[in-house]
Amino acid sequence: MSLRAKAKTVRILALESSCDESAAAVLDSEQGLLAHELFSQVELHRIYGGVVPELASRDHVRKLLPLVKSALKQAGTDPKSLDGVAYTAGPGLIGALLTGAALARSLAYAWNIPAIAVHHLEGHLLAPLLEDDPPPFPHVALLVSGGHTMLIEVQAIGHYELLGETRDDAAGEAFDKTAKLLGLPYPGGPELARMADAATGGAFIFPRPMLDRPGLEFSFSGLKTAVLHAVRAHEMTTALKSDVAHAVQEAIVETLVVKAMRALEQTGLEALVVSGGVSANRTLRARLAAAVGQRGGRVYYPRIEFCTDNAAMIAVAGLARLSAGQHDTLAIRARAQWPLNSLPPP
């Protein structure tokens, strides 16, 4: 699907506030992405070693409206030029979701335009449509983030079949929890990947969860436990920490690659979309490109800045659904849990 293949030009403002990023974006079906603004709360939460929901909600209240004003200015757009307002309605931290939902619904009401509640994971799935060379439909999507690890068959926008997901911890959680065990600062995933690059030895080999059985389910809790025992059993020098980081990354990457290849084989599809924060991992990208390339397929990613939470991806999903005639009532929608397969097609 091309964002420009619309009978009528549609321009939309989007807000994202599901966790610890406040973001706003303006997307036009003809001109593409006109503006995107993002404020990360990393420094706010770093002292606590993770996201504090109450602090996240309060900071969204402070940051979202200035980001909206900045995005509109950057896009050269006034409210009269907008056809709708999209916002992340879930899944996520309920307080954080409510701040964005309340603002978006209020703006839409004041400007007399429709509002559309967007599923956060649908935003991640559709983020590669922002690129000049978007993925074809149908394709397999590997969605890997701090809270989700899923393989999904994407037939079209709104037509999603869950092939497999994690039974416990997500891949991103395994990265972050290992980083915390090693004393790395929050957010731990990127820090652990950098430390893995410095590894010189192979002191550790950790389990590849659920690769010894068929299917497309994931489980990373056992890996986390194995890492915990290894860290407690050794005096962690800088070199050993690097080796742990490298071994954890190898275990997670191999697991994701093998499962993704199984999904392509099972569906008979050749295109793989990888999205979510973990999709920025360079080792994962290189291994997937090699594996998928060997079978004549191709891997598609959003650009790095759109791998983590952002409003541009919410704008893509919102624009697709608004263009199809969908919009919400005056109710403010926010759901901490929201199954992806419950979404209607546009």
DRENTORVO-266785 format. One line per field, with one value per residue (C-alpha): residue number from 1; residue in three letters; z, y, x negated. Coordinates in Angstrom, 3 decimals, decimal comma. Layout:
N
seq [NUM|...]
type [ALA|...]
w [Z|...]
v [Y|...]
u [X|...]
***
This chain:
346
seq [1|2|3|4|5|6|7|8|9|10|11|12|13|14|15|16|17|18|19|20|21|22|23|24|25|26|27|28|29|30|31|32|33|34|35|36|37|38|39|40|41|42|43|44|45|46|47|48|49|50|51|52|53|54|55|56|57|58|59|60|61|62|63|64|65|66|67|68|69|70|71|72|73|74|75|76|77|78|79|80|81|82|83|84|85|86|87|88|89|90|91|92|93|94|95|96|97|98|99|100|101|102|103|104|105|106|107|108|109|110|111|112|113|114|115|116|117|118|119|120|121|122|123|124|125|126|127|128|129|130|131|132|133|134|135|136|137|138|139|140|141|142|143|144|145|146|147|148|149|150|151|152|153|154|155|156|157|158|159|160|161|162|163|164|165|166|167|168|169|170|171|172|173|174|175|176|177|178|179|180|181|182|183|184|185|186|187|188|189|190|191|192|193|194|195|196|197|198|199|200|201|202|203|204|205|206|207|208|209|210|211|212|213|214|215|216|217|218|219|220|221|222|223|224|225|226|227|228|229|230|231|232|233|234|235|236|237|238|239|240|241|242|243|244|245|246|247|248|249|250|251|252|253|254|255|256|257|258|259|260|261|262|263|264|265|266|267|268|269|270|271|272|273|274|275|276|277|278|279|280|281|282|283|284|285|286|287|288|289|290|291|292|293|294|295|296|297|298|299|300|301|302|303|304|305|306|307|308|309|310|311|312|313|314|315|316|317|318|319|320|321|322|323|324|325|326|327|328|329|330|331|332|333|334|335|336|337|338|339|340|341|342|343|344|345|346]
type [MET|SER|LEU|ARG|ALA|LYS|ALA|LYS|THR|VAL|ARG|ILE|LEU|ALA|LEU|GLU|SER|SER|CYS|ASP|GLU|SER|ALA|ALA|ALA|VAL|LEU|ASP|SER|GLU|GLN|GLY|LEU|LEU|ALA|HIS|GLU|LEU|PHE|SER|GLN|VAL|GLU|LEU|HIS|ARG|ILE|TYR|GLY|GLY|VAL|VAL|PRO|GLU|LEU|ALA|SER|ARG|ASP|HIS|VAL|ARG|LYS|LEU|LEU|PRO|LEU|VAL|LYS|SER|ALA|LEU|LYS|GLN|ALA|GLY|THR|ASP|PRO|LYS|SER|LEU|ASP|GLY|VAL|ALA|TYR|THR|ALA|GLY|PRO|GLY|LEU|ILE|GLY|ALA|LEU|LEU|THR|GLY|ALA|ALA|LEU|ALA|ARG|SER|LEU|ALA|TYR|ALA|TRP|ASN|ILE|PRO|ALA|ILE|ALA|VAL|HIS|HIS|LEU|GLU|GLY|HIS|LEU|LEU|ALA|PRO|LEU|LEU|GLU|ASP|ASP|PRO|PRO|PRO|PHE|PRO|HIS|VAL|ALA|LEU|LEU|VAL|SER|GLY|GLY|HIS|THR|MET|LEU|ILE|GLU|VAL|GLN|ALA|ILE|GLY|HIS|TYR|GLU|LEU|LEU|GLY|GLU|THR|ARG|ASP|ASP|ALA|ALA|GLY|GLU|ALA|PHE|ASP|LYS|THR|ALA|LYS|LEU|LEU|GLY|LEU|PRO|TYR|PRO|GLY|GLY|PRO|GLU|LEU|ALA|ARG|MET|ALA|ASP|ALA|ALA|THR|GLY|GLY|ALA|PHE|ILE|PHE|PRO|ARG|PRO|MET|LEU|ASP|ARG|PRO|GLY|LEU|GLU|PHE|SER|PHE|SER|GLY|LEU|LYS|THR|ALA|VAL|LEU|HIS|ALA|VAL|ARG|ALA|HIS|GLU|MET|THR|THR|ALA|LEU|LYS|SER|ASP|VAL|ALA|HIS|ALA|VAL|GLN|GLU|ALA|ILE|VAL|GLU|THR|LEU|VAL|VAL|LYS|ALA|MET|ARG|ALA|LEU|GLU|GLN|THR|GLY|LEU|GLU|ALA|LEU|VAL|VAL|SER|GLY|GLY|VAL|SER|ALA|ASN|ARG|THR|LEU|ARG|ALA|ARG|LEU|ALA|ALA|ALA|VAL|GLY|GLN|ARG|GLY|GLY|ARG|VAL|TYR|TYR|PRO|ARG|ILE|GLU|PHE|CYS|THR|ASP|ASN|ALA|ALA|MET|ILE|ALA|VAL|ALA|GLY|LEU|ALA|ARG|LEU|SER|ALA|GLY|GLN|HIS|ASP|THR|LEU|ALA|ILE|ARG|ALA|ARG|ALA|GLN|TRP|PRO|LEU|ASN|SER|LEU|PRO|PRO|PRO]
w [0,000|-0,828|1,442|-1,703|-3,376|-2,092|-3,986|-1,585|0,142|3,865|6,480|10,040|13,381|15,573|19,239|20,981|24,773|25,532|27,766|28,170|24,882|24,185|20,446|17,803|14,017|10,931|7,940|4,529|2,133|-0,838|0,621|3,173|6,635|7,180|10,804|13,738|17,222|20,089|23,683|25,479|29,242|29,570|31,874|34,065|34,687|34,612|38,318|39,079|36,643|34,734|33,871|36,790|35,467|37,558|36,557|32,916|32,982|34,571|32,042|29,124|30,514|30,393|27,040|24,655|23,893|23,175|20,884|19,045|18,521|17,313|14,891|13,397|12,963|11,395|8,977|8,098|9,077|10,990|12,461|9,505|7,238|9,300|8,541|11,857|15,006|15,748|19,137|20,754|22,694|23,811|24,794|27,246|30,644|31,308|32,867|30,059|27,441|29,048|28,833|25,073|24,502|26,458|24,622|21,182|21,743|23,107|20,138|17,678|19,428|19,507|15,830|14,785|13,084|13,666|16,195|15,670|18,388|17,144|18,306|19,290|17,746|14,472|14,401|14,722|12,028|9,568|10,326|7,262|5,045|5,801|3,660|-0,059|-0,750|1,491|1,971|-0,205|1,111|2,253|4,444|7,755|10,539|13,442|16,116|18,826|21,540|25,277|25,916|22,846|20,762|18,062|14,605|12,556|9,062|7,586|4,622|4,427|6,727|9,474|8,453|10,979|11,951|15,039|14,276|17,589|20,560|23,794|26,672|29,260|28,883|25,563|23,810|24,795|28,432|28,296|27,000|29,610|32,574|31,639|31,390|34,860|36,261|34,760|36,319|33,018|32,985|31,809|29,052|29,145|25,745|23,647|26,352|26,383|22,578|22,745|25,439|23,357|20,541|22,898|23,788|23,055|24,457|24,522|28,253|28,236|26,135|27,088|26,065|22,882|24,266|22,554|19,477|20,302|19,611|16,609|16,463|16,541|20,253|22,259|25,880|27,357|31,110|31,171|29,454|32,081|34,848|33,219|33,044|36,691|37,785|35,620|37,006|40,600|40,028|38,777|39,852|37,059|35,533|32,562|30,218|31,681|31,500|27,805|27,348|29,117|26,955|23,792|24,796|25,627|22,346|20,425|22,157|21,512|17,915|16,966|18,488|16,620|13,306|13,455|14,394|11,688|9,070|10,267|9,859|6,276|5,515|7,110|5,250|1,959|1,998|1,035|2,598|6,278|8,147|11,411|13,705|17,351|19,425|19,189|15,385|15,662|16,856|14,222|14,819|14,423|11,193|9,700|10,587|9,313|6,063|5,443|6,336|4,371|1,438|1,150|0,350|-2,148|0,125|1,593|5,000|5,477|8,430|9,451|9,702|13,080|14,494|13,844|15,421|18,935|19,953|17,841|16,537|12,831|12,977|14,784|11,987|9,354|11,060|11,812|8,266|6,787|8,976|8,689|4,899|5,026|6,847|10,390|13,347|16,999|19,086|21,642|24,154|25,275|24,622|26,520|27,069|28,937|27,248|23,664|21,589|18,089|16,553|17,874|15,390|12,563|9,014|7,696]
v [0,000|3,471|6,330|8,413|6,065|7,842|9,186|12,126|13,855|13,222|15,003|13,789|14,789|11,880|11,597|8,821|8,445|4,719|4,570|6,882|8,789|11,818|12,353|14,189|13,922|15,254|12,943|13,778|11,064|12,923|14,696|12,067|12,809|16,574|16,673|14,470|15,565|13,331|13,799|10,825|10,468|8,382|10,850|11,138|7,371|6,473|7,153|4,489|1,901|1,689|3,465|4,858|5,016|7,987|10,085|9,109|10,267|13,600|14,275|13,523|16,184|18,713|17,763|16,671|19,993|21,836|18,947|19,247|22,973|22,354|19,611|21,771|24,647|22,412|21,017|24,479|23,235|24,791|22,862|23,821|21,782|18,611|15,809|14,019|13,341|9,880|8,760|5,655|4,021|0,889|-1,337|0,488|2,193|3,210|6,594|7,485|6,410|8,525|11,715|11,387|10,123|12,993|15,616|14,129|13,684|17,244|18,741|16,797|18,013|21,632|21,529|19,635|16,815|13,038|11,268|7,758|5,445|3,514|0,189|0,697|-2,586|-1,841|1,345|-0,681|-3,112|-0,299|1,891|0,563|2,132|5,465|4,410|5,105|1,353|-0,120|-3,867|-5,730|-7,414|-10,140|-10,543|-11,966|-9,458|-10,015|-7,494|-7,298|-4,664|-4,279|-5,746|-7,849|-10,610|-11,758|-13,328|-12,155|-12,913|-9,573|-10,067|-6,390|-3,439|-4,670|-8,326|-9,899|-13,537|-14,222|-17,061|-17,126|-14,959|-15,105|-17,083|-14,911|-12,313|-10,529|-10,350|-6,702|-7,563|-10,230|-7,611|-5,044|-7,441|-8,792|-5,249|-4,509|-7,616|-6,339|-2,901|-1,109|2,142|2,362|1,800|-1,358|-2,965|-0,580|-0,512|-4,307|-4,422|-2,003|-4,101|-7,258|-5,688|-5,473|-9,183|-11,083|-14,552|-17,207|-17,763|-18,329|-20,163|-19,592|-21,626|-20,908|-21,052|-23,402|-24,058|-27,768|-28,049|-27,191|-24,128|-20,371|-19,622|-17,849|-17,985|-15,929|-16,421|-19,432|-17,428|-14,717|-17,332|-18,841|-15,399|-14,731|-17,949|-17,188|-13,669|-14,885|-17,643|-15,346|-12,178|-9,922|-8,174|-5,858|-8,621|-11,171|-8,690|-8,245|-12,012|-12,310|-9,531|-11,208|-14,630|-13,200|-11,317|-14,446|-16,513|-13,969|-13,243|-16,913|-17,632|-14,768|-15,661|-19,361|-18,635|-15,969|-18,392|-21,027|-18,506|-17,721|-21,434|-22,128|-19,325|-19,633|-15,883|-14,225|-10,745|-10,219|-6,986|-6,416|-3,630|-2,563|-1,288|-4,476|-4,257|-1,558|-4,184|-4,378|-8,037|-9,051|-7,065|-8,637|-12,215|-11,807|-10,208|-13,133|-15,824|-14,335|-13,505|-17,148|-18,111|-15,275|-13,058|-9,602|-7,959|-4,591|-2,254|1,192|3,635|3,552|6,566|4,852|1,499|2,757|4,394|7,441|9,301|8,870|5,193|6,077|8,539|5,799|3,504|6,363|7,704|4,279|3,820|7,409|7,201|4,082|6,035|4,847|7,216|7,133|8,507|11,263|8,677|8,737|5,293|3,812|0,125|-1,273|-4,645|-4,822|-8,012|-7,244|-9,849|-7,957|-5,118|-4,860|-4,395|-0,819]
u [0,000|-1,249|-0,322|0,132|2,604|5,727|8,730|8,907|6,024|6,153|4,052|3,908|2,376|1,262|0,269|-1,670|-1,835|-1,696|-4,778|-7,777|-7,845|-5,669|-5,252|-3,223|-3,280|-1,501|-1,030|0,440|1,602|0,096|-2,941|-3,931|-5,288|-5,295|-6,451|-7,261|-8,256|-9,354|-10,414|-11,974|-11,623|-14,796|-16,544|-13,447|-13,268|-16,972|-17,473|-14,816|-16,184|-12,884|-9,665|-7,637|-4,035|-2,888|-5,896|-5,400|-1,774|-2,630|-5,359|-3,016|-0,669|-3,520|-5,008|-2,252|-0,571|-3,860|-4,840|-1,510|-2,056|-5,601|-4,527|-1,777|-4,209|-6,856|-4,253|-2,940|0,510|3,367|6,309|8,533|6,239|6,598|9,039|8,669|6,687|5,280|4,035|2,625|5,455|3,577|1,997|-0,246|-0,345|3,234|2,410|0,031|2,575|5,295|3,230|2,790|6,320|7,905|5,865|6,479|10,207|10,475|8,623|10,765|13,921|12,755|11,725|14,880|12,970|13,016|10,825|9,508|8,162|5,127|3,734|0,100|-1,048|0,713|-1,339|-4,551|-3,402|-2,679|-5,716|-7,637|-4,941|-6,610|-9,580|-9,975|-10,128|-7,415|-6,894|-4,401|-1,284|-1,013|-4,094|-5,245|-5,946|-8,313|-7,365|-10,027|-9,922|-10,274|-6,847|-6,059|-7,593|-5,179|-5,123|-2,151|-0,924|0,155|2,470|3,424|3,962|6,283|5,988|3,619|3,174|1,084|-1,331|-3,175|-4,102|-6,066|-4,641|-6,399|-9,158|-9,592|-12,962|-13,323|-12,671|-15,378|-17,821|-16,789|-16,785|-20,204|-21,516|-20,158|-21,890|-25,144|-24,674|-24,161|-22,153|-18,547|-17,505|-19,582|-18,987|-21,116|-23,802|-23,967|-24,293|-27,232|-28,894|-28,357|-30,377|-33,373|-33,366|-36,592|-35,883|-33,193|-32,995|-29,228|-26,669|-23,052|-19,974|-18,032|-14,487|-12,022|-14,162|-14,152|-10,426|-8,236|-6,036|-6,380|-5,999|-8,712|-9,845|-12,667|-12,166|-14,503|-17,212|-16,870|-17,232|-20,331|-21,920|-21,091|-22,835|-25,879|-26,253|-25,937|-28,508|-31,282|-32,990|-31,863|-34,859|-34,347|-35,534|-33,127|-30,251|-30,989|-30,994|-27,632|-26,208|-27,501|-26,141|-22,706|-22,542|-23,548|-20,854|-18,103|-19,118|-19,411|-16,012|-14,355|-16,004|-15,111|-11,495|-11,152|-12,457|-10,009|-7,179|-8,215|-8,424|-5,045|-3,249|-5,127|-5,792|-9,080|-8,809|-9,609|-8,863|-10,752|-9,580|-9,653|-12,555|-14,651|-14,539|-17,220|-19,735|-22,472|-23,307|-19,669|-19,402|-22,522|-21,510|-17,959|-19,120|-21,489|-18,933|-16,041|-18,324|-19,373|-15,791|-15,375|-13,326|-13,784|-13,608|-11,897|-12,417|-11,252|-14,148|-15,894|-14,055|-10,718|-11,668|-10,950|-7,662|-6,762|-3,733|-4,552|-3,625|-0,370|0,351|-0,074|2,432|4,804|4,682|5,433|8,482|9,720|9,422|11,597|14,308|13,635|13,738|14,713|17,528|16,979|15,765|12,130|10,695|7,750|7,008|4,018|4,661|5,960|5,613|4,396|6,698|9,722|9,147|11,703|10,393|10,566]
***
